[in-house]
Structure formats: C-alpha cells, structure tokens
C-alpha cells in the first residue's frame, strides 16, 4: 500500500495501473486484429482500474492556479487574493508542480531534488522540430462538448487568438498562447502574444505543457519539479475505454471516469467556464471521415471515437500516442495531411506576424493550399505529406539480427523488416 512504502517506491496501486495499461493494450490489439480472447484482457483492465478508483483514495487534482489571465494581462495569483477567475491554468499547473508526493492525482511520482537528482524537461519541451500539428489542435472540442465542425461556438482559425476561443481549456494549458505564461520577468509572468515560427515551433503551434516560466527551471539539467510515473487520470481513461470496447459502458461509468476529468476544467465565473460532460450518445463528428474514408481506417461508434479523443487530449505529450495508434491498428491516422500542417497563413495572419515580429517571418516558410472541412485555406507546411505514408510493418518493431542469430532458428524477423 502507498502508506507503507517510502515516497516514490512501488506499491499495489502503481502495479495495478501497470496491469490495467497492459490489459488495455493487449485487449484492443487483439480485438482490432480479430483475435479471440480479447474480452478477458479488457475485463481484467476494468477490474484493476476499478479497484484503484474504489480503494486507492486518488482524485483529479484541481490546484490553485499560480497564474491567470485578467483584463489582457497575466497575473500572479500568489500576490492576489482571487486566483480562480478569468483564465485559471488548473490543468497545466500540475505538470510543473515542485512536489507531487501530496498530489491526490499522483499514483507514483519520480522525485527530483536540486543538487541530488535533476532533469531538463522544461528546457527541452521546445526542442528543434517539435511543432504541434493542426490535426491535434482541431481535435479539441468546444466548451459545449461538440467538435468544431458542429459547434456554433467555434470562431474559426484565422488566428490562434480566435482559434482558442470557446475551446476545451486544456488547449490553452498545453499549447503556447497569450493566456499562458512563458517566462517570469522577475515576479511578472510574461506570455507570447504570438508564438514564433522557428525550429522549436515549425508549425506555429508550440508545445508548452511541461514548460515552467521560472527561469531557474530552464537552466541545463537544473529542472527540479517532480514528474508523474503513474497518473490517476490514465486510470479513468483505461476504465472508460475498456468498458466501451466491451459494450458494457453506462452513463454512470462516464460520470465516474471521463466526466471527472472534465469537471477539473470548470470555472463558473467565465462565459465559457464549464466544459460540457460526455454523454452516452454523443453526436457523430463529421471529421470522423476524411473524403468519405473513416479516419481510423475503419468505422467505430461515436462514443468510442469521443473516448479516444478524450485520451488524446488529456494525455497529450505524455508518451502514449504511438502505442495507442498501434494497438488500435490505426496507422491510417498518420496519412491525414493535417498531421504535418500548422497554423493558417492567410494574408491577414502573415501581416499580423510581420507587424508583431518586425520582419517578414513567412519569407522562408513553406505554405500549402489545403481543402479542409470548412473551406480552402493556406496552412504552414514544414513537412511533406508524402513522408506520412503508412506501412503496416510499423505495427511491430524489427527484431535485432543478433537476437535472431542467437535463437538458432527459433525466432523469425517480424513481417516487412
């Protein structure tokens, strides 16, 4: 049990979360390859995750936001009495929290201490070539719980300021924008009015989920905030997905899992302050198909589609996406052109960037014309679509040739390698 081991050591619920993760992977891998026996794995995943939910004592953490956005300026709530209004950063703050050992969402932390054990994740978040795709941005729902193709709240994408309006608050918590503090100038939090289009954000969308604005945290190998090894949010997502794949999920199951994640985002004082809950019969997203072809390469129910979307949004940048694509047998997702495109580069957007940065920032940027669901538009295209042709051999990794040799004929190379 957690209380009987040293902080940061393995315990029962960490082991159960690993079990649930493996069972979800194996069960869905088998189901989408028509292999018998997949139900047993998913049932074990449900049992393990439900035990954590019922007996682990964990909950979704809603911290006091360290920074929020008010009247056009970022404000440090540590020097103000009201921190839970305007644009609180409830979601992002937990990923730059110095000490996770008392965080109720942390099932198992990796503990760091200055001059003992440090890392540099905050510094390396914006490594060269790590721009976020338009495909991910478009997947964030509007606050009414509807996808952008269906919601009247969606304002379009003629600028990131417009694109981020009325959207799932995790969007402004994960991607650099004017509502998110990028660095501290002394004690004053400063945001980027526009993200630069550079090697660290070639698409114009910059990942910022693990970025701390504290200068000391961005020195080489000097980051000291703890990291999640196991986070309770994943448990809730495993439970919901496994139940949905088994065909046994109810509205009650959604309310104790995914809707717990959405309740973290609520701020009633905001016009868009409550994220709509997921219902058992969500609308079908028109973007579930691209030119008549199912996005996943096969048809799934609207509910499973939304559960997969929720997983993508909640766990973005935490290292799950590739394994999810593989176990779902969904390599077709990578052939969507939006996975290599970035921000809209209309004439108005280019002028806005030029005025802000004082230079012709788009002069060396490749721009393509793309016929999206809501019309033809110009998008930044730092990579080529042709590089994203899926090959089924990628569902399995190659076996090292020396291991095949050592097996003395008992091991064969994986197909296609």
C-alpha positions as CSV (number, residue, x, y, z in Angstrom):
1,X,0.0,0.0,0.0
2,X,1.2,3.6,-0.6
3,X,1.2,4.4,3.1
4,X,3.5,1.5,3.9
5,X,6.3,2.3,1.4
6,X,8.9,5.1,1.1
7,X,7.8,8.0,-1.1
8,X,8.4,7.2,-4.7
9,X,8.6,3.5,-4.2
10,X,6.4,1.0,-6.0
11,X,3.1,-0.1,-4.3
12,X,0.0,-2.1,-5.0
13,X,-1.9,0.6,-6.9
14,X,1.0,1.5,-9.1
15,X,1.3,-2.2,-10.0
16,X,-2.4,-2.3,-10.7
17,X,-2.2,0.7,-13.0
18,X,0.5,-1.0,-15.0
19,X,-1.6,-4.1,-15.2
20,X,-4.6,-2.1,-16.4
21,X,-2.4,-0.4,-19.0
22,X,-1.1,-3.7,-20.3
23,X,-4.5,-5.3,-20.4
24,X,-6.0,-2.4,-22.4
25,X,-3.1,-2.6,-24.8
26,X,-3.4,-6.3,-25.4
27,X,-7.2,-6.4,-25.4
28,X,-7.5,-3.8,-28.0
29,X,-4.6,-5.1,-30.0
30,X,-6.3,-8.4,-30.3
31,X,-9.8,-7.0,-30.9
32,X,-8.8,-4.9,-33.9
33,X,-6.9,-7.9,-35.4
34,X,-9.9,-10.3,-34.9
35,X,-8.1,-12.5,-32.4
36,X,-10.2,-14.4,-29.9
37,X,-9.9,-13.9,-26.2
38,X,-9.6,-10.1,-26.2
39,X,-12.5,-9.7,-23.8
40,X,-10.6,-11.4,-21.0
41,X,-7.9,-8.8,-21.1
42,X,-10.3,-5.9,-21.2
43,X,-12.3,-7.3,-18.3
44,X,-9.0,-7.6,-16.3
45,X,-8.3,-4.0,-17.2
46,X,-11.7,-2.9,-15.9
47,X,-11.2,-4.8,-12.6
48,X,-7.8,-3.4,-12.0
49,X,-8.7,0.2,-12.8
50,X,-11.9,0.0,-10.8
51,X,-10.1,-1.3,-7.7
52,X,-7.8,1.8,-7.9
53,X,-10.9,4.0,-8.3
54,X,-12.7,2.4,-5.4
55,X,-9.9,1.9,-2.9
56,X,-6.9,3.9,-3.9
57,X,-8.1,7.2,-2.4
58,X,-7.0,9.1,-5.6
59,X,-8.8,12.0,-7.2
60,X,-8.4,14.5,-10.0
61,X,-6.4,17.4,-8.8
62,X,-7.6,21.0,-9.2
63,X,-4.8,23.2,-7.9
64,X,-5.0,26.9,-7.1
65,X,-3.8,28.3,-10.4
66,X,-0.5,30.0,-10.0
67,X,-1.2,32.3,-12.9
68,X,-4.4,33.5,-14.5
69,X,-5.3,35.9,-17.3
70,X,-7.2,39.1,-16.4
71,X,-8.1,42.2,-18.4
72,X,-5.5,41.4,-21.0
73,X,-2.6,40.8,-18.6
74,X,-1.2,37.7,-16.9
75,X,-1.5,37.9,-13.1
76,X,0.5,36.1,-10.5
77,X,-2.2,34.7,-8.1
78,X,0.4,34.3,-5.3
79,X,0.2,38.0,-4.8
80,X,-3.5,38.4,-5.4
81,X,-6.5,37.2,-3.3
82,X,-8.6,36.0,-6.3
83,X,-7.0,33.3,-8.4
84,X,-9.9,31.3,-9.6
85,X,-11.3,33.7,-12.2
86,X,-10.8,34.6,-15.8
87,X,-8.4,32.0,-17.2
88,X,-7.0,29.8,-14.4
89,X,-4.5,27.2,-15.5
90,X,-5.8,24.3,-13.5
91,X,-4.6,21.6,-15.8
92,X,-1.1,22.8,-16.7
93,X,0.0,23.6,-13.2
94,X,0.2,20.0,-12.0
95,X,2.9,19.3,-14.6
96,X,5.2,21.9,-13.3
97,X,4.5,21.3,-9.6
98,X,7.6,21.1,-7.5
99,X,6.3,18.3,-5.2
100,X,3.9,15.7,-6.4
101,X,4.1,13.4,-3.4
102,X,1.0,15.0,-1.8
103,X,-0.9,15.5,-5.1
104,X,-4.0,13.2,-5.0
105,X,-3.8,12.5,-8.7
106,X,-0.2,11.2,-8.4
107,X,-0.2,7.4,-8.1
108,X,3.6,7.2,-8.4
109,X,6.0,10.2,-8.7
110,X,9.6,10.5,-9.9
111,X,11.1,12.7,-7.2
112,X,13.7,15.3,-8.1
113,X,15.8,17.5,-5.7
114,X,18.3,20.3,-6.5
115,X,21.9,19.1,-6.3
116,X,20.8,15.5,-5.9
117,X,18.7,14.5,-9.0
118,X,17.5,16.9,-11.7
119,X,16.3,16.8,-15.3
120,X,15.7,19.4,-18.0
121,X,12.2,18.7,-19.4
122,X,11.1,22.3,-19.1
123,X,14.1,23.4,-21.2
124,X,13.7,20.6,-23.8
125,X,9.9,21.0,-24.3
126,X,10.6,23.1,-27.4
127,X,13.3,21.1,-28.9
128,X,14.0,21.7,-32.6
129,X,11.4,20.3,-34.9
130,X,8.7,19.7,-32.2
131,X,5.9,21.8,-33.6
132,X,2.4,20.7,-32.8
133,X,0.1,19.7,-35.7
134,X,-3.1,21.3,-36.9
135,X,-4.6,17.9,-36.5
136,X,-4.2,17.9,-32.7
137,X,-5.4,21.5,-32.4
138,X,-8.6,20.6,-34.4
139,X,-9.3,17.7,-32.1
140,X,-10.0,19.9,-29.1
141,X,-13.8,20.2,-28.5
142,X,-15.6,23.4,-27.9
143,X,-16.8,24.1,-24.4
144,X,-20.3,22.9,-25.4
145,X,-18.8,19.4,-25.8
146,X,-19.2,19.5,-29.6
147,X,-16.5,19.1,-32.2
148,X,-15.5,22.2,-34.1
149,X,-17.4,21.0,-37.2
150,X,-20.7,21.0,-35.2
151,X,-20.4,23.7,-32.6
152,X,-21.8,27.3,-33.1
153,X,-19.1,28.4,-30.5
154,X,-16.3,27.7,-32.9
155,X,-14.9,31.0,-34.2
156,X,-12.6,29.7,-36.9
157,X,-8.9,29.6,-37.2
158,X,-7.9,32.9,-38.8
159,X,-5.6,33.4,-35.9
160,X,-4.6,31.4,-32.8
161,X,-6.4,34.0,-30.6
162,X,-9.6,33.3,-32.4
163,X,-8.9,29.6,-32.7
164,X,-8.5,29.2,-28.9
165,X,-11.8,30.9,-28.0
166,X,-14.6,28.8,-26.5
167,X,-12.5,25.6,-26.7
168,X,-11.6,22.9,-24.2
169,X,-9.4,24.8,-21.6
170,X,-6.7,22.1,-22.0
171,X,-5.9,23.7,-25.3
172,X,-4.7,26.9,-23.7
173,X,-3.0,24.9,-21.0
174,X,-0.9,22.7,-23.4
175,X,-0.1,25.0,-26.4
176,X,1.7,28.3,-26.2
177,X,-0.6,31.2,-26.4
178,X,-1.2,34.7,-25.0
179,X,-3.1,33.2,-22.0
180,X,-0.1,31.1,-20.9
181,X,2.9,32.5,-19.0
182,X,6.1,31.6,-20.9
183,X,8.6,33.2,-18.6
184,X,8.9,35.2,-15.4
185,X,10.4,38.7,-15.7
186,X,11.3,39.0,-12.1
187,X,8.0,38.3,-10.5
188,X,5.9,39.3,-13.5
189,X,4.6,36.5,-15.7
190,X,5.0,37.2,-19.4
191,X,3.3,35.4,-22.3
192,X,4.0,35.3,-26.0
193,X,1.4,37.3,-27.9
194,X,2.2,35.1,-30.9
195,X,4.4,32.0,-31.0
196,X,7.4,32.4,-33.2
197,X,7.7,30.3,-36.3
198,X,11.1,28.7,-35.8
199,X,12.9,25.4,-35.4
200,X,11.3,25.0,-32.0
201,X,7.8,25.6,-33.4
202,X,7.9,25.0,-37.1
203,X,4.1,24.7,-37.4
204,X,3.5,27.9,-35.4
205,X,1.9,25.8,-32.6
206,X,4.4,25.5,-29.7
207,X,4.1,22.7,-27.1
208,X,4.1,24.1,-23.6
209,X,2.6,21.5,-21.3
210,X,5.7,20.9,-19.3
211,X,7.2,24.4,-19.7
212,X,7.8,26.2,-16.4
213,X,8.0,30.0,-16.6
214,X,10.5,30.0,-13.7
215,X,14.0,30.9,-15.2
216,X,15.9,28.5,-12.9
217,X,13.8,25.6,-14.1
218,X,15.0,26.2,-17.7
219,X,18.7,26.0,-17.0
220,X,20.5,23.0,-18.4
221,X,19.9,19.9,-16.2
222,X,18.5,22.1,-13.4
223,X,14.8,21.3,-13.5
224,X,13.6,20.1,-10.1
225,X,9.8,19.7,-10.4
226,X,8.6,16.1,-9.9
227,X,7.3,14.0,-12.8
228,X,4.4,11.6,-13.0
229,X,5.3,7.9,-13.5
230,X,1.6,6.9,-13.0
231,X,-1.2,9.5,-13.1
232,X,-4.7,8.8,-11.9
233,X,-6.3,10.4,-15.0
234,X,-5.0,7.5,-17.1
235,X,-6.8,5.0,-14.8
236,X,-10.1,6.7,-15.5
237,X,-9.4,6.7,-19.2
238,X,-8.5,3.0,-19.2
239,X,-11.7,2.2,-17.3
240,X,-13.9,4.1,-19.8
241,X,-12.2,2.8,-22.9
242,X,-12.2,-0.9,-21.8
243,X,-15.9,-0.7,-20.8
244,X,-16.8,0.9,-24.1
245,X,-14.9,-1.7,-26.1
246,X,-16.7,-4.4,-24.1
247,X,-20.0,-2.8,-24.9
248,X,-20.9,-2.6,-21.2
249,X,-20.4,1.1,-20.5
250,X,-23.2,3.2,-19.0
251,X,-23.7,7.0,-18.4
252,X,-22.8,6.2,-14.8
253,X,-19.4,4.8,-15.9
254,X,-18.7,8.0,-17.9
255,X,-19.6,10.2,-14.9
256,X,-17.1,8.4,-12.6
257,X,-14.3,8.5,-15.3
258,X,-14.1,10.9,-18.2
259,X,-16.5,13.4,-16.7
260,X,-14.3,13.6,-13.6
261,X,-11.6,14.9,-15.9
262,X,-13.9,17.5,-17.4
263,X,-15.0,18.7,-14.1
264,X,-11.4,19.8,-13.3
265,X,-11.8,22.4,-16.1
266,X,-14.8,24.1,-14.6
267,X,-14.7,27.8,-13.7
268,X,-18.3,29.1,-13.4
269,X,-17.4,32.8,-13.4
270,X,-16.3,32.5,-17.0
271,X,-18.6,32.8,-20.0
272,X,-17.1,29.6,-21.3
273,X,-16.4,28.3,-17.8
274,X,-17.9,24.9,-17.8
275,X,-16.8,22.1,-20.1
276,X,-19.8,20.0,-21.2
277,X,-19.9,16.4,-20.0
278,X,-19.6,13.4,-22.2
279,X,-22.9,11.6,-22.7
280,X,-23.5,8.0,-23.7
281,X,-24.8,9.1,-27.2
282,X,-22.5,11.8,-28.4
283,X,-23.0,13.4,-31.9
284,X,-21.1,12.0,-34.8
285,X,-18.1,14.2,-35.7
286,X,-18.2,14.9,-39.5
287,X,-14.4,14.8,-39.2
288,X,-14.6,11.1,-38.3
289,X,-14.2,10.6,-42.0
290,X,-11.9,12.3,-44.5
291,X,-13.1,12.4,-48.1
292,X,-15.5,9.6,-47.2
293,X,-12.9,7.4,-45.6
294,X,-13.0,6.6,-41.9
295,X,-10.3,8.5,-40.1
296,X,-9.1,5.3,-38.3
297,X,-9.3,3.2,-41.5
298,X,-12.4,1.5,-40.1
299,X,-15.7,2.6,-38.5
300,X,-16.1,2.9,-34.8
301,X,-19.1,4.1,-32.7
302,X,-19.3,7.9,-31.9
303,X,-18.8,7.0,-28.2
304,X,-15.6,5.2,-28.7
305,X,-14.5,8.0,-31.1
306,X,-15.0,10.5,-28.3
307,X,-13.3,8.4,-25.6
308,X,-10.3,8.1,-27.9
309,X,-10.4,11.8,-28.4
310,X,-10.5,12.4,-24.7
311,X,-7.5,10.2,-24.2
312,X,-5.6,12.1,-26.8
313,X,-6.3,15.4,-25.3
314,X,-5.8,14.5,-21.6
315,X,-2.6,12.5,-22.2
316,X,-1.1,14.7,-24.9
317,X,2.8,14.9,-24.8
318,X,2.9,12.2,-22.1
319,X,4.2,9.4,-24.5
320,X,1.1,7.4,-25.1
321,X,0.1,8.3,-28.7
322,X,2.2,5.9,-30.7
323,X,1.2,2.9,-28.6
324,X,-2.4,3.9,-28.9
325,X,-2.2,4.2,-32.7
326,X,-0.5,0.8,-32.9
327,X,-2.9,-1.1,-30.6
328,X,-5.9,0.4,-32.4
329,X,-4.5,-0.7,-35.7
330,X,-4.9,2.9,-36.7
331,X,-1.8,3.8,-38.8
332,X,-4.2,5.4,-41.3
333,X,-4.4,8.4,-38.9
334,X,-0.9,9.4,-39.9
335,X,-1.8,9.9,-43.5
336,X,-4.1,12.8,-42.7
337,X,-2.3,15.9,-44.2
338,X,-3.2,18.0,-41.1
339,X,-0.7,15.9,-39.1
340,X,2.1,17.7,-40.9
341,X,0.5,21.2,-41.3
342,X,0.4,24.1,-38.9
343,X,-1.3,27.4,-38.4
344,X,-3.4,29.2,-41.0
345,X,-1.2,31.5,-43.1
346,X,-3.7,33.8,-44.6
347,X,-2.7,37.3,-45.8
348,X,-4.2,38.8,-42.6
349,X,-2.3,36.3,-40.4
350,X,1.0,37.0,-42.2
351,X,0.5,40.7,-41.8
352,X,-0.2,40.3,-38.1
353,X,3.0,38.2,-37.6
354,X,5.1,40.7,-39.7
355,X,3.8,43.6,-37.6
356,X,4.5,41.8,-34.3
357,X,7.9,40.4,-35.0
358,X,9.0,43.3,-37.3
359,X,10.2,41.1,-40.1
360,X,9.0,39.0,-43.0
361,X,8.7,35.9,-40.9
362,X,6.9,33.9,-43.5
363,X,9.5,34.6,-46.3
364,X,11.3,31.3,-45.8
365,X,8.2,29.3,-44.7
366,X,6.6,26.7,-47.0
367,X,2.8,27.3,-47.3
368,X,0.3,25.0,-48.9
369,X,-3.3,25.4,-50.0
370,X,-5.4,22.8,-48.3
371,X,-9.1,22.0,-48.8
372,X,-10.3,21.5,-45.2
373,X,-13.8,20.6,-43.9
374,X,-14.6,24.3,-43.6
375,X,-13.1,25.5,-46.9
376,X,-9.9,26.1,-48.7
377,X,-7.2,27.7,-46.7
378,X,-3.5,28.4,-46.6
379,X,-1.6,26.4,-44.0
380,X,2.1,26.3,-42.9
381,X,3.5,23.1,-44.3
382,X,7.0,22.5,-42.8
383,X,7.0,18.8,-43.7
384,X,5.8,16.9,-46.8
385,X,2.6,14.8,-46.9
386,X,4.4,12.1,-48.8
387,X,6.6,11.3,-45.8
388,X,3.5,10.2,-43.9
389,X,2.6,7.1,-46.0
390,X,1.7,4.3,-43.5
391,X,3.3,0.8,-43.8
392,X,1.7,-2.0,-41.8
393,X,5.2,-3.3,-40.8
394,X,5.4,-0.4,-38.4
395,X,2.9,-2.1,-36.1
396,X,5.8,-4.2,-34.9
397,X,9.4,-3.2,-34.3
398,X,12.3,-5.0,-36.1
399,X,14.0,-7.8,-34.1
400,X,17.7,-7.2,-33.7
401,X,19.6,-9.5,-36.1
402,X,21.9,-10.7,-33.4
403,X,18.9,-11.9,-31.4
404,X,17.6,-13.9,-34.4
405,X,21.1,-15.4,-34.8
406,X,21.3,-16.4,-31.2
407,X,17.9,-18.0,-31.3
408,X,19.3,-20.7,-33.6
409,X,16.3,-20.8,-35.9
410,X,13.7,-20.4,-33.2
411,X,13.0,-16.7,-34.0
412,X,12.0,-15.0,-37.3
413,X,12.1,-11.4,-38.3
414,X,8.8,-9.5,-38.0
415,X,6.9,-9.1,-41.2
416,X,8.2,-6.5,-43.6
417,X,11.6,-5.9,-41.9
